């Protein structure tokens, strides 16, 4: 779950996606709209299999094929609605890019937990580095790998029965 607050956007994700599709000679089909609705119903990181499962378990009869989910996710990335965050445990993880502030991630190499964070001083440092190099920065992505608090705890000592005698 994310602690980041959504930011106000001019148009809904579905309308933004519709604009992107029209510009590319496509249309917002019922299946694509179902995927957009499902993706933006929560701000959870997800992989393709998780989304396929969520769409497959819908009870409103609006089901979508696995192939359509894969193609639509790629279009949503190209449209600026989603971005791939990382490969965690051999899976590509997606998150919302539209409607959420610039942020970075701590990624546990053992359990795959993703922790989002915002850090204004870090953003200022990056702005300064870009300025020093005459570079016009349009965004950044920082993924820090290591062990989360849970995975970095030392294992608890287990007492063998013979040691307890």
Secondary structure, DSSP 8 states (H G I E B T S, - for coil): -----B---SS-HHHHHHHHHHHTT----HHHHHHHHHHTTS---EEHHHHHHHHHT-SSS----HHHHHHHHHHHHHTTSEEEEEE-SS-EEEEE-TTB---EEEEETTT--EEEE--HHHHHHHHHHHHHTT--------EEEE--HHHHS-------GGGG-
